[in-house]
């Protein structure tokens, strides 16, 4: 295999794993992922393993845990 083909093959693998890392999201039990496709909300997804379309879908994490704080009288 010539060096040019090897470099191209390595770049293809790097690009594939980069796109794959953008597509796979892991949502914990106490969070949801609000998915936007081209700016329109599709709804809340999760928890679990989710697949998004890279460069089309955007996921925004929302924390569902209750927060407590003391208020001075």
PQR file of N, CA, C, O and H, with PARSE charges and radii, in Angstrom:
ATOM      1  N   UNK A   1       0.855  -1.175   0.000 -0.4000 1.5000
ATOM      2  CA  UNK A   1       0.000   0.000   0.000 -0.0000 2.0000
ATOM      3  C   UNK A   1       0.900   1.235   0.000  0.5500 1.7000
ATOM      4  O   UNK A   1       1.809   1.358   0.821 -0.5500 1.4000
ATOM      5  N   UNK A   2       0.632   2.133  -0.923 -0.4000 1.5000
ATOM      6  CA  UNK A   2       1.478   3.327  -0.999 -0.0000 2.0000
ATOM      7  C   UNK A   2       1.131   4.314   0.115  0.5500 1.7000
ATOM      8  O   UNK A   2       0.042   4.243   0.683 -0.5500 1.4000
ATOM      9  H   UNK A   2      -0.107   2.033  -1.589  0.4000 1.0000
ATOM     10  N   UNK A   3       2.041   5.230   0.431 -0.4000 1.5000
ATOM     11  CA  UNK A   3       1.831   6.153   1.562 -0.0000 2.0000
ATOM     12  C   UNK A   3       0.609   7.060   1.408  0.5500 1.7000
ATOM     13  O   UNK A   3      -0.042   7.393   2.398 -0.5500 1.4000
ATOM     14  H   UNK A   3       2.926   5.288  -0.031  0.4000 1.0000
ATOM     15  N   UNK A   4       0.298   7.456   0.190 -0.4000 1.5000
ATOM     16  CA  UNK A   4      -0.848   8.348  -0.023 -0.0000 2.0000
ATOM     17  C   UNK A   4      -2.151   7.625   0.329  0.5500 1.7000
ATOM     18  O   UNK A   4      -3.025   8.206   0.974 -0.5500 1.4000
ATOM     19  H   UNK A   4       0.826   7.185  -0.614  0.4000 1.0000
ATOM     20  N   UNK A   5      -2.286   6.384  -0.083 -0.4000 1.5000
ATOM     21  CA  UNK A   5      -3.489   5.611   0.238 -0.0000 2.0000
ATOM     22  C   UNK A   5      -3.614   5.376   1.733  0.5500 1.7000
ATOM     23  O   UNK A   5      -4.715   5.409   2.282 -0.5500 1.4000
ATOM     24  H   UNK A   5      -1.576   5.912  -0.607  0.4000 1.0000
ATOM     25  N   UNK A   6      -2.490   5.141   2.389 -0.4000 1.5000
ATOM     26  CA  UNK A   6      -2.499   4.929   3.832 -0.0000 2.0000
ATOM     27  C   UNK A   6      -2.942   6.189   4.572  0.5500 1.7000
ATOM     28  O   UNK A   6      -3.714   6.106   5.527 -0.5500 1.4000
ATOM     29  H   UNK A   6      -1.596   5.115   1.943  0.4000 1.0000
ATOM     30  N   UNK A   7      -2.466   7.342   4.142 -0.4000 1.5000
ATOM     31  CA  UNK A   7      -2.855   8.610   4.772 -0.0000 2.0000
ATOM     32  C   UNK A   7      -4.342   8.875   4.552  0.5500 1.7000
ATOM     33  O   UNK A   7      -5.036   9.315   5.469 -0.5500 1.4000
ATOM     34  H   UNK A   7      -1.839   7.410   3.366  0.4000 1.0000
ATOM     35  N   UNK A   8      -4.830   8.612   3.354 -0.4000 1.5000
ATOM     36  CA  UNK A   8      -6.254   8.812   3.068 -0.0000 2.0000
ATOM     37  C   UNK A   8      -7.104   7.871   3.910  0.5500 1.7000
ATOM     38  O   UNK A   8      -8.145   8.278   4.426 -0.5500 1.4000
ATOM     39  H   UNK A   8      -4.266   8.255   2.609  0.4000 1.0000
ATOM     40  N   UNK A   9      -6.680   6.628   4.056 -0.4000 1.5000
ATOM     41  CA  UNK A   9      -7.405   5.657   4.870 -0.0000 2.0000
ATOM     42  C   UNK A   9      -7.449   6.084   6.334  0.5500 1.7000
ATOM     43  O   UNK A   9      -8.488   5.960   6.984 -0.5500 1.4000
ATOM     44  H   UNK A   9      -5.834   6.298   3.637  0.4000 1.0000
ATOM     45  N   UNK A  10      -6.350   6.578   6.849 -0.4000 1.5000
ATOM     46  CA  UNK A  10      -6.308   7.062   8.234 -0.0000 2.0000
ATOM     47  C   UNK A  10      -7.233   8.260   8.413  0.5500 1.7000
ATOM     48  O   UNK A  10      -7.941   8.342   9.417 -0.5500 1.4000
ATOM     49  H   UNK A  10      -5.506   6.679   6.322  0.4000 1.0000
ATOM     50  N   UNK A  11      -7.241   9.186   7.464 -0.4000 1.5000
ATOM     51  CA  UNK A  11      -8.123  10.353   7.550 -0.0000 2.0000
ATOM     52  C   UNK A  11      -9.597   9.954   7.479  0.5500 1.7000
ATOM     53  O   UNK A  11     -10.433  10.561   8.148 -0.5500 1.4000
ATOM     54  H   UNK A  11      -6.666   9.119   6.648  0.4000 1.0000
ATOM     55  N   UNK A  12      -9.921   8.947   6.679 -0.4000 1.5000
ATOM     56  CA  UNK A  12     -11.307   8.470   6.598 -0.0000 2.0000
ATOM     57  C   UNK A  12     -11.735   7.873   7.933  0.5500 1.7000
ATOM     58  O   UNK A  12     -12.845   8.133   8.398 -0.5500 1.4000
ATOM     59  H   UNK A  12      -9.243   8.454   6.135  0.4000 1.0000
ATOM     60  N   UNK A  13     -10.865   7.074   8.556 -0.4000 1.5000
ATOM     61  CA  UNK A  13     -11.188   6.494   9.865 -0.0000 2.0000
ATOM     62  C   UNK A  13     -11.350   7.572  10.928  0.5500 1.7000
ATOM     63  O   UNK A  13     -12.263   7.493  11.749 -0.5500 1.4000
ATOM     64  H   UNK A  13      -9.963   6.863   8.179  0.4000 1.0000
ATOM     65  N   UNK A  14     -10.486   8.570  10.927 -0.4000 1.5000
ATOM     66  CA  UNK A  14     -10.602   9.664  11.897 -0.0000 2.0000
ATOM     67  C   UNK A  14     -11.908  10.421  11.677  0.5500 1.7000
ATOM     68  O   UNK A  14     -12.594  10.753  12.644 -0.5500 1.4000
ATOM     69  H   UNK A  14      -9.744   8.635  10.260  0.4000 1.0000
ATOM     70  N   UNK A  15     -12.262  10.698  10.434 -0.4000 1.5000
ATOM     71  CA  UNK A  15     -13.519  11.383  10.136 -0.0000 2.0000
ATOM     72  C   UNK A  15     -14.731  10.567  10.535  0.5500 1.7000
ATOM     73  O   UNK A  15     -15.708  11.113  11.047 -0.5500 1.4000
ATOM     74  H   UNK A  15     -11.705  10.429   9.648  0.4000 1.0000
ATOM     75  N   UNK A  16     -14.675   9.256  10.304 -0.4000 1.5000
ATOM     76  CA  UNK A  16     -15.787   8.380  10.672 -0.0000 2.0000
ATOM     77  C   UNK A  16     -16.011   8.389  12.176  0.5500 1.7000
ATOM     78  O   UNK A  16     -17.148   8.518  12.631 -0.5500 1.4000
ATOM     79  H   UNK A  16     -13.881   8.813   9.889  0.4000 1.0000
ATOM     80  N   UNK A  17     -14.950   8.255  12.948 -0.4000 1.5000
ATOM     81  CA  UNK A  17     -15.099   8.224  14.399 -0.0000 2.0000
ATOM     82  C   UNK A  17     -15.468   9.595  14.968  0.5500 1.7000
ATOM     83  O   UNK A  17     -16.112   9.672  16.014 -0.5500 1.4000
ATOM     84  H   UNK A  17     -14.027   8.150  12.579  0.4000 1.0000
ATOM     85  N   UNK A  18     -15.074  10.663  14.303 -0.4000 1.5000
ATOM     86  CA  UNK A  18     -15.491  11.999  14.734 -0.0000 2.0000
ATOM     87  C   UNK A  18     -16.993  12.179  14.536  0.5500 1.7000
ATOM     88  O   UNK A  18     -17.680  12.671  15.431 -0.5500 1.4000
ATOM     89  H   UNK A  18     -14.551  10.601  13.454  0.4000 1.0000
ATOM     90  N   UNK A  19     -17.503  11.790  13.387 -0.4000 1.5000
ATOM     91  CA  UNK A  19     -18.943  11.895  13.116 -0.0000 2.0000
ATOM     92  C   UNK A  19     -19.722  10.965  14.037  0.5500 1.7000
ATOM     93  O   UNK A  19     -20.800  11.326  14.509 -0.5500 1.4000
ATOM     94  H   UNK A  19     -16.945  11.390  12.660  0.4000 1.0000
ATOM     95  N   UNK A  20     -19.196   9.783  14.297 -0.4000 1.5000
ATOM     96  CA  UNK A  20     -19.853   8.846  15.206 -0.0000 2.0000
ATOM     97  C   UNK A  20     -19.926   9.405  16.622  0.5500 1.7000
ATOM     98  O   UNK A  20     -20.934   9.229  17.307 -0.5500 1.4000
ATOM     99  H   UNK A  20     -18.320   9.490  13.914  0.4000 1.0000
ATOM    100  N   UNK A  21     -18.872  10.073  17.062 -0.4000 1.5000
ATOM    101  CA  UNK A  21     -18.899  10.664  18.405 -0.0000 2.0000
ATOM    102  C   UNK A  21     -19.884  11.827  18.489  0.5500 1.7000
ATOM    103  O   UNK A  21     -20.412  12.105  19.566 -0.5500 1.4000
ATOM    104  H   UNK A  21     -18.053  10.216  16.505  0.4000 1.0000
ATOM    105  N   UNK A  22     -20.139  12.504  17.390 -0.4000 1.5000
ATOM    106  CA  UNK A  22     -21.146  13.568  17.377 -0.0000 2.0000
ATOM    107  C   UNK A  22     -22.563  13.001  17.338  0.5500 1.7000
ATOM    108  O   UNK A  22     -23.503  13.671  17.767 -0.5500 1.4000
ATOM    109  H   UNK A  22     -19.710  12.279  16.515  0.4000 1.0000
ATOM    110  N   UNK A  23     -22.731  11.789  16.835 -0.4000 1.5000
ATOM    111  CA  UNK A  23     -24.062  11.209  16.658 -0.0000 2.0000
ATOM    112  C   UNK A  23     -24.571  10.495  17.900  0.5500 1.7000
ATOM    113  O   UNK A  23     -25.780  10.462  18.130 -0.5500 1.4000
ATOM    114  H   UNK A  23     -21.968  11.245  16.487  0.4000 1.0000
ATOM    115  N   UNK A  24     -23.691   9.926  18.700 -0.4000 1.5000
ATOM    116  CA  UNK A  24     -24.100   9.111  19.846 -0.0000 2.0000
ATOM    117  C   UNK A  24     -24.063   9.957  21.110  0.5500 1.7000
ATOM    118  O   UNK A  24     -23.045  10.570  21.432 -0.5500 1.4000
ATOM    119  H   UNK A  24     -22.709   9.953  18.514  0.4000 1.0000
ATOM    120  N   UNK A  25     -25.176   9.982  21.815 -0.4000 1.5000
ATOM    121  CA  UNK A  25     -25.269  10.714  23.085 -0.0000 2.0000
ATOM    122  C   UNK A  25     -25.759   9.764  24.161  0.5500 1.7000
ATOM    123  O   UNK A  25     -26.670   8.969  23.931 -0.5500 1.4000
ATOM    124  H   UNK A  25     -26.002   9.484  21.554  0.4000 1.0000
ATOM    125  N   UNK A  26     -25.152   9.846  25.340 -0.4000 1.5000
ATOM    126  CA  UNK A  26     -25.576   9.060  26.491 -0.0000 2.0000
ATOM    127  C   UNK A  26     -26.229  10.014  27.477  0.5500 1.7000
ATOM    128  O   UNK A  26     -25.591  10.950  27.959 -0.5500 1.4000
ATOM    129  H   UNK A  26     -24.411  10.492  25.527  0.4000 1.0000
ATOM    130  N   UNK A  27     -27.505   9.774  27.778 -0.4000 1.5000
ATOM    131  CA  UNK A  27     -28.267  10.645  28.671 -0.0000 2.0000
ATOM    132  C   UNK A  27     -28.465   9.910  29.996  0.5500 1.7000
ATOM    133  O   UNK A  27     -29.046   8.825  30.018 -0.5500 1.4000
ATOM    134  H   UNK A  27     -28.022   9.013  27.386  0.4000 1.0000
ATOM    135  N   UNK A  28     -27.986  10.492  31.105 -0.4000 1.5000
ATOM    136  CA  UNK A  28     -28.174   9.849  32.410 -0.0000 2.0000
ATOM    137  C   UNK A  28     -29.646   9.813  32.825  0.5500 1.7000
ATOM    138  O   UNK A  28     -30.506  10.438  32.205 -0.5500 1.4000
ATOM    139  H   UNK A  28     -27.513  11.374  31.088  0.4000 1.0000
ATOM    140  N   UNK A  29     -29.902   9.067  33.887 -0.4000 1.5000
ATOM    141  CA  UNK A  29     -31.266   8.846  34.366 -0.0000 2.0000
ATOM    142  C   UNK A  29     -31.957  10.139  34.792  0.5500 1.7000
ATOM    143  O   UNK A  29     -33.168  10.270  34.614 -0.5500 1.4000
ATOM    144  H   UNK A  29     -29.203   8.559  34.392  0.4000 1.0000
ATOM    145  N   UNK A  30     -31.230  11.075  35.337 -0.4000 1.5000
ATOM    146  CA  UNK A  30     -31.804  12.300  35.887 -0.0000 2.0000
ATOM    147  C   UNK A  30     -31.816  13.449  34.872  0.5500 1.7000
ATOM    148  O   UNK A  30     -32.098  14.589  35.243 -0.5500 1.4000
ATOM    149  H   UNK A  30     -30.246  10.969  35.482  0.4000 1.0000
ATOM    150  N   UNK A  31     -31.521  13.172  33.618 -0.4000 1.5000
ATOM    151  CA  UNK A  31     -31.519  14.208  32.592 -0.0000 2.0000
ATOM    152  C   UNK A  31     -32.379  13.780  31.412  0.5500 1.7000
ATOM    153  O   UNK A  31     -32.676  12.599  31.234 -0.5500 1.4000
ATOM    154  H   UNK A  31     -31.292  12.247  33.317  0.4000 1.0000
ATOM    155  N   UNK A  32     -32.769  14.754  30.619 -0.4000 1.5000
ATOM    156  CA  UNK A  32     -33.424  14.506  29.339 -0.0000 2.0000
ATOM    157  C   UNK A  32     -32.683  15.328  28.294  0.5500 1.7000
ATOM    158  O   UNK A  32     -32.013  16.311  28.613 -0.5500 1.4000
ATOM    159  H   UNK A  32     -32.528  15.714  30.763  0.4000 1.0000
ATOM    160  N   UNK A  33     -32.814  14.915  27.068 -0.4000 1.5000
ATOM    161  CA  UNK A  33     -32.180  15.625  25.968 -0.0000 2.0000
ATOM    162  C   UNK A  33     -33.289  16.172  25.080  0.5500 1.7000
ATOM    163  O   UNK A  33     -34.035  15.404  24.473 -0.5500 1.4000
ATOM    164  H   UNK A  33     -33.358  14.117  26.809  0.4000 1.0000
ATOM    165  N   UNK A  34     -33.400  17.486  25.001 -0.4000 1.5000
ATOM    166  CA  UNK A  34     -34.368  18.113  24.100 -0.0000 2.0000
ATOM    167  C   UNK A  34     -33.696  18.199  22.734  0.5500 1.7000
ATOM    168  O   UNK A  34     -32.656  18.842  22.585 -0.5500 1.4000
ATOM    169  H   UNK A  34     -32.794  18.110  25.495  0.4000 1.0000
ATOM    170  N   UNK A  35     -34.293  17.551  21.746 -0.4000 1.5000
ATOM    171  CA  UNK A  35     -33.688  17.447  20.422 -0.0000 2.0000
ATOM    172  C   UNK A  35     -34.306  18.489  19.500  0.5500 1.7000
ATOM    173  O   UNK A  35     -35.526  18.584  19.368 -0.5500 1.4000
ATOM    174  H   UNK A  35     -35.137  17.029  21.868  0.4000 1.0000
ATOM    175  N   UNK A  36     -33.436  19.264  18.868 -0.4000 1.5000
ATOM    176  CA  UNK A  36     -33.839  20.255  17.871 -0.0000 2.0000
ATOM    177  C   UNK A  36     -33.329  19.793  16.516  0.5500 1.7000
ATOM    178  O   UNK A  36     -32.141  19.512  16.357 -0.5500 1.4000
ATOM    179  H   UNK A  36     -32.445  19.187  18.975  0.4000 1.0000
ATOM    180  N   UNK A  37     -34.227  19.715  15.537 -0.4000 1.5000
ATOM    181  CA  UNK A  37     -33.826  19.381  14.176 -0.0000 2.0000
ATOM    182  C   UNK A  37     -34.073  20.595  13.303  0.5500 1.7000
ATOM    183  O   UNK A  37     -35.211  20.998  13.065 -0.5500 1.4000
ATOM    184  H   UNK A  37     -35.192  19.944  15.666  0.4000 1.0000
ATOM    185  N   UNK A  38     -32.977  21.163  12.834 -0.4000 1.5000
ATOM    186  CA  UNK A  38     -33.006  22.366  12.006 -0.0000 2.0000
ATOM    187  C   UNK A  38     -33.769  23.499  12.692  0.5500 1.7000
ATOM    188  O   UNK A  38     -34.489  24.256  12.041 -0.5500 1.4000
ATOM    189  H   UNK A  38     -32.053  20.835  13.027  0.4000 1.0000
ATOM    190  N   UNK A  39     -33.606  23.607  14.007 -0.4000 1.5000
ATOM    191  CA  UNK A  39     -34.200  24.694  14.765 -0.0000 2.0000
ATOM    192  C   UNK A  39     -35.575  24.421  15.339  0.5500 1.7000
ATOM    193  O   UNK A  39     -36.067  25.217  16.139 -0.5500 1.4000
ATOM    194  H   UNK A  39     -33.022  22.992  14.536  0.4000 1.0000
ATOM    195  N   UNK A  40     -36.209  23.329  14.961 -0.4000 1.5000
ATOM    196  CA  UNK A  40     -37.534  22.992  15.493 -0.0000 2.0000
ATOM    197  C   UNK A  40     -37.407  21.886  16.529  0.5500 1.7000
ATOM    198  O   UNK A  40     -36.682  20.911  16.329 -0.5500 1.4000
ATOM    199  H   UNK A  40     -35.809  22.682  14.311  0.4000 1.0000
ATOM    200  N   UNK A  41     -38.117  22.048  17.633 -0.4000 1.5000
ATOM    201  CA  UNK A  41     -38.041  21.068  18.714 -0.0000 2.0000
ATOM    202  C   UNK A  41     -38.777  19.788  18.322  0.5500 1.7000
ATOM    203  O   UNK A  41     -39.925  19.829  17.879 -0.5500 1.4000
ATOM    204  H   UNK A  41     -38.706  22.840  17.795  0.4000 1.0000
ATOM    205  N   UNK A  42     -38.103  18.660  18.489 -0.4000 1.5000
ATOM    206  CA  UNK A  42     -38.731  17.357  18.257 -0.0000 2.0000
ATOM    207  C   UNK A  42     -39.296  16.775  19.535  0.5500 1.7000
ATOM    208  O   UNK A  42     -40.188  15.928  19.497 -0.5500 1.4000
ATOM    209  H   UNK A  42     -37.170  18.626  18.849  0.4000 1.0000
ATOM    210  N   UNK A  43     -38.781  17.225  20.664 -0.4000 1.5000
ATOM    211  CA  UNK A  43     -39.268  16.723  21.942 -0.0000 2.0000
ATOM    212  C   UNK A  43     -38.131  16.264  22.825  0.5500 1.7000
ATOM    213  O   UNK A  43     -36.963  16.287  22.438 -0.5500 1.4000
ATOM    214  H   UNK A  43     -38.056  17.913  20.695  0.4000 1.0000
ATOM    215  N   UNK A  44     -38.503  15.842  24.030 -0.4000 1.5000
ATOM    216  CA  UNK A  44     -37.523  15.375  25.005 -0.0000 2.0000
ATOM    217  C   UNK A  44     -37.295  13.882  24.817  0.5500 1.7000
ATOM    218  O   UNK A  44     -38.246  13.115  24.667 -0.5500 1.4000
ATOM    219  H   UNK A  44     -39.452  15.823  24.345  0.4000 1.0000
ATOM    220  N   UNK A  45     -36.053  13.482  24.825 -0.4000 1.5000
ATOM    221  CA  UNK A  45     -35.679  12.080  24.653 -0.0000 2.0000
ATOM    222  C   UNK A  45     -34.847  11.635  25.848  0.5500 1.7000
ATOM    223  O   UNK A  45     -34.216  12.451  26.519 -0.5500 1.4000
ATOM    224  H   UNK A  45     -35.280  14.105  24.947  0.4000 1.0000
ATOM    225  N   UNK A  46     -34.855  10.336  26.102 -0.4000 1.5000
ATOM    226  CA  UNK A  46     -33.965   9.791  27.120 -0.0000 2.0000
ATOM    227  C   UNK A  46     -34.726   9.292  28.312  0.5500 1.7000
ATOM    228  O   UNK A  46     -35.951   9.409  28.326 -0.5500 1.4000
ATOM    229  H   UNK A  46     -35.368   9.673  25.557  0.4000 1.0000
ATOM    230  N   UNK A  47     -34.093   8.755  29.291 -0.4000 1.5000
ATOM    231  CA  UNK A  47     -32.652   8.526  29.405 -0.0000 2.0000
ATOM    232  C   UNK A  47     -32.214   7.320  28.587  0.5500 1.7000
ATOM    233  O   UNK A  47     -33.038   6.511  28.160 -0.5500 1.4000
ATOM    234  H   UNK A  47     -33.098   8.661  29.279  0.4000 1.0000
ATOM    235  N   UNK A  48     -30.912   7.211  28.375 -0.4000 1.5000
ATOM    236  CA  UNK A  48     -30.367   6.086  27.637 -0.0000 2.0000
ATOM    237  C   UNK A  48     -29.436   6.533  26.534  0.5500 1.7000
ATOM    238  O   UNK A  48     -28.924   7.653  26.536 -0.5500 1.4000
ATOM    239  H   UNK A  48     -30.243   7.868  28.722  0.4000 1.0000
ATOM    240  N   UNK A  49     -29.230   5.637  25.597 -0.4000 1.5000
ATOM    241  CA  UNK A  49     -28.354   5.876  24.462 -0.0000 2.0000
ATOM    242  C   UNK A  49     -29.190   6.421  23.310  0.5500 1.7000
ATOM    243  O   UNK A  49     -30.167   5.797  22.895 -0.5500 1.4000
ATOM    244  H   UNK A  49     -29.645   4.727  25.595  0.4000 1.0000
ATOM    245  N   UNK A  50     -28.807   7.583  22.799 -0.4000 1.5000
ATOM    246  CA  UNK A  50     -29.563   8.223  21.721 -0.0000 2.0000
ATOM    247  C   UNK A  50     -28.672   8.453  20.514  0.5500 1.7000
ATOM    248  O   UNK A  50     -27.474   8.701  20.649 -0.5500 1.4000
ATOM    249  H   UNK A  50     -28.014   8.090  23.136  0.4000 1.0000
ATOM    250  N   UNK A  51     -29.265   8.368  19.340 -0.4000 1.5000
ATOM    251  CA  UNK A  51     -28.556   8.662  18.103 -0.0000 2.0000
ATOM    252  C   UNK A  51     -29.137   9.927  17.495  0.5500 1.7000
ATOM    253  O   UNK A  51     -30.348  10.037  17.298 -0.5500 1.4000
ATOM    254  H   UNK A  51     -30.238   8.166  19.230  0.4000 1.0000
ATOM    255  N   UNK A  52     -28.269  10.875  17.200 -0.4000 1.5000
ATOM    256  CA  UNK A  52     -28.660  12.116  16.551 -0.0000 2.0000
ATOM    257  C   UNK A  52     -28.034  12.167  15.168  0.5500 1.7000
ATOM    258  O   UNK A  52     -27.004  11.538  14.922 -0.5500 1.4000
ATOM    259  H   UNK A  52     -27.286  10.786  17.360  0.4000 1.0000
ATOM    260  N   UNK A  53     -28.651  12.910  14.273 -0.4000 1.5000
ATOM    261  CA  UNK A  53     -28.077  13.102  12.946 -0.0000 2.0000
ATOM    262  C   UNK A  53     -27.059  14.237  13.053  0.5500 1.7000
ATOM    263  O   UNK A  53     -27.435  15.373  13.344 -0.5500 1.4000
ATOM    264  H   UNK A  53     -29.487  13.421  14.472  0.4000 1.0000
ATOM    265  N   UNK A  54     -25.779  13.948  12.823 -0.4000 1.5000
ATOM    266  CA  UNK A  54     -24.764  14.996  12.965 -0.0000 2.0000
ATOM    267  C   UNK A  54     -25.016  16.162  12.011  0.5500 1.7000
ATOM    268  O   UNK A  54     -25.419  15.966  10.864 -0.5500 1.4000
ATOM    269  H   UNK A  54     -25.474  13.025  12.587  0.4000 1.0000
ATOM    270  N   UNK A  55     -24.775  17.359  12.497 -0.4000 1.5000
ATOM    271  CA  UNK A  55     -24.895  18.620  11.762 -0.0000 2.0000
ATOM    272  C   UNK A  55     -26.341  18.980  11.417  0.5500 1.7000
ATOM    273  O   UNK A  55     -26.577  20.026  10.811 -0.5500 1.4000
ATOM    274  H   UNK A  55     -24.448  17.518  13.429  0.4000 1.0000
ATOM    275  N   UNK A  56     -27.316  18.142  11.786 -0.4000 1.5000
ATOM    276  CA  UNK A  56     -28.733  18.439  11.563 -0.0000 2.0000
ATOM    277  C   UNK A  56     -29.448  18.571  12.897  0.5500 1.7000
ATOM    278  O   UNK A  56     -30.205  19.519  13.108 -0.5500 1.4000
ATOM    279  H   UNK A  56     -27.124  17.293  12.278  0.4000 1.0000
ATOM    280  N   UNK A  57     -29.211  17.622  13.802 -0.4000 1.5000
ATOM    281  CA  UNK A  57     -29.831  17.621  15.126 -0.0000 2.0000
ATOM    282  C   UNK A  57     -28.911  18.283  16.140  0.5500 1.7000
ATOM    283  O   UNK A  57     -27.686  18.201  16.056 -0.5500 1.4000
ATOM    284  H   UNK A  57     -28.596  16.852  13.630  0.4000 1.0000
ATOM    285  N   UNK A  58     -29.550  18.943  17.103 -0.4000 1.5000
ATOM    286  CA  UNK A  58     -28.819  19.527  18.221 -0.0000 2.0000
ATOM    287  C   UNK A  58     -29.525  19.083  19.497  0.5500 1.7000
ATOM    288  O   UNK A  58     -30.748  19.177  19.604 -0.5500 1.4000
ATOM    289  H   UNK A  58     -30.546  19.009  17.171  0.4000 1.0000
ATOM    290  N   UNK A  59     -28.757  18.606  20.449 -0.4000 1.5000
ATOM    291  CA  UNK A  59     -29.324  18.161  21.713 -0.0000 2.0000
ATOM    292  C   UNK A  59     -28.959  19.096  22.841  0.5500 1.7000
ATOM    293  O   UNK A  59     -27.793  19.452  23.012 -0.5500 1.4000
ATOM    294  H   UNK A  59     -27.764  18.530  20.361  0.4000 1.0000
ATOM    295  N   UNK A  60     -29.961  19.495  23.616 -0.4000 1.5000
ATOM    296  CA  UNK A  60     -29.748  20.357  24.782 -0.0000 2.0000
ATOM    297  C   UNK A  60     -30.155  19.561  26.015  0.5500 1.7000
ATOM    298  O   UNK A  60     -31.286  19.085  26.111 -0.5500 1.4000
ATOM    299  H   UNK A  60     -30.908  19.206  23.478  0.4000 1.0000
ATOM    300  N   UNK A  61     -29.227  19.422  26.955 -0.4000 1.5000
ATOM    301  CA  UNK A  61     -29.493  18.647  28.170 -0.0000 2.0000
ATOM    302  C   UNK A  61     -30.290  19.479  29.168  0.5500 1.7000
ATOM    303  O   UNK A  61     -30.024  20.663  29.375 -0.5500 1.4000
ATOM    304  H   UNK A  61     -28.308  19.810  26.877  0.4000 1.0000
ATOM    305  N   UNK A  62     -31.287  18.817  29.788 -0.4000 1.5000
ATOM    306  CA  UNK A  62     -32.110  19.442  30.816 -0.0000 2.0000
ATOM    307  C   UNK A  62     -32.018  18.572  32.058  0.5500 1.7000
ATOM    308  O   UNK A  62     -32.264  17.367  32.000 -0.5500 1.4000
ATOM    309  H   UNK A  62     -31.503  17.855  29.620  0.4000 1.0000
ATOM    310  N   UNK A  63     -31.661  19.190  33.190 -0.4000 1.5000
ATOM    311  CA  UNK A  63     -31.518  18.468  34.448 -0.0000 2.0000
ATOM    312  C   UNK A  63     -32.863  18.447  35.164  0.5500 1.7000
ATOM    313  O   UNK A  63     -33.490  19.493  35.336 -0.5500 1.4000
ATOM    314  H   UNK A  63     -31.462  20.168  33.236  0.4000 1.0000
ATOM    315  N   UNK A  64     -33.313  17.261  35.585 -0.4000 1.5000
ATOM    316  CA  UNK A  64     -34.617  17.111  36.227 -0.0000 2.0000
ATOM    317  C   UNK A  64     -34.532  17.052  37.743  0.5500 1.7000
ATOM    318  O   UNK A  64     -35.561  16.946  38.409 -0.5500 1.4000
ATOM    319  H   UNK A  64     -32.804  16.412  35.446  0.4000 1.0000
ATOM    320  N   UNK A  65     -33.336  17.117  38.300 -0.4000 1.5000
ATOM    321  CA  UNK A  65     -33.193  17.009  39.752 -0.0000 2.0000
ATOM    322  C   UNK A  65     -33.710  18.279  40.424  0.5500 1.7000
ATOM    323  O   UNK A  65     -33.604  19.382  39.889 -0.5500 1.4000
ATOM    324  H   UNK A  65     -32.500  17.203  37.758  0.4000 1.0000
ATOM    325  N   UNK A  66     -34.271  18.082  41.614 -0.4000 1.5000
ATOM    326  CA  UNK A  66     -34.737  19.223  42.395 -0.0000 2.0000
ATOM    327  C   UNK A  66     -33.547  19.889  43.058  0.5500 1.7000
ATOM    328  O   UNK A  66     -32.588  19.230  43.461 -0.5500 1.4000
ATOM    329  H   UNK A  66     -34.356  17.186  42.049  0.4000 1.0000
ATOM    330  N   UNK A  67     -33.626  21.207  43.164 -0.4000 1.5000
ATOM    331  CA  UNK A  67     -32.566  21.962  43.823 -0.0000 2.0000
ATOM    332  C   UNK A  67     -33.142  22.604  45.073  0.5500 1.7000
ATOM    333  O   UNK A  67     -34.226  23.186  45.050 -0.5500 1.4000
ATOM    334  H   UNK A  67     -34.405  21.742  42.837  0.4000 1.0000
ATOM    335  N   UNK A  68     -32.402  22.490  46.152 -0.4000 1.5000
ATOM    336  CA  UNK A  68     -32.826  23.055  47.426 -0.0000 2.0000
ATOM    337  C   UNK A  68     -31.806  24.083  47.877  0.5500 1.7000
ATOM    338  O   UNK A  68     -30.600  23.896  47.711 -0.5500 1.4000
ATOM    339  H   UNK A  68     -31.521  22.017  46.171  0.4000 1.0000
ATOM    340  N   UNK A  69     -32.299  25.164  48.447 -0.4000 1.5000
ATOM    341  CA  UNK A  69     -31.399  26.153  49.029 -0.0000 2.0000
ATOM    342  C   UNK A  69     -32.121  26.839  50.177  0.5500 1.7000
ATOM    343  O   UNK A  69     -33.349  26.924  50.193 -0.5500 1.4000
ATOM    344  H   UNK A  69     -33.278  25.316  48.582  0.4000 1.0000
ATOM    345  N   UNK A  70     -31.351  27.324  51.129 -0.4000 1.5000
ATOM    346  CA  UNK A  70     -31.908  27.999  52.298 -0.0000 2.0000
ATOM    347  C   UNK A  70     -32.129  29.471  51.995  0.5500 1.7000
ATOM    348  O   UNK A  70     -31.300  30.130  51.368 -0.5500 1.4000
ATOM    349  H   UNK A  70     -30.354  27.254  51.116  0.4000 1.0000
ATOM    350  N   UNK A  71     -33.280  29.971  52.460 -0.4000 1.5000
ATOM    351  CA  UNK A  71     -33.602  31.386  52.303 -0.0000 2.0000
ATOM    352  C   UNK A  71     -33.595  32.003  53.693  0.5500 1.7000
ATOM    353  O   UNK A  71     -34.278  31.526  54.599 -0.5500 1.4000
ATOM    354  H   UNK A  71     -33.953  29.435  52.970  0.4000 1.0000
ATOM    355  N   UNK A  72     -32.834  33.045  53.847 -0.4000 1.5000
ATOM    356  CA  UNK A  72     -32.766  33.737  55.137 -0.0000 2.0000
ATOM    357  C   UNK A  72     -34.086  34.465  55.398  0.5500 1.7000
ATOM    358  O   UNK A  72     -34.619  35.109  54.495 -0.5500 1.4000
ATOM    359  H   UNK A  72     -32.279  33.432  53.111  0.4000 1.0000
ATOM    360  N   UNK A  73     -34.626  34.373  56.635 -0.4000 1.5000
ATOM    361  CA  UNK A  73     -35.899  35.055  56.943 -0.0000 2.0000
ATOM    362  C   UNK A  73     -35.751  36.564  57.025  0.5500 1.7000
ATOM    363  O   UNK A  73     -36.730  37.268  57.276 -0.5500 1.4000
ATOM    364  H   UNK A  73     -34.192  33.850  57.369  0.4000 1.0000
TER
END
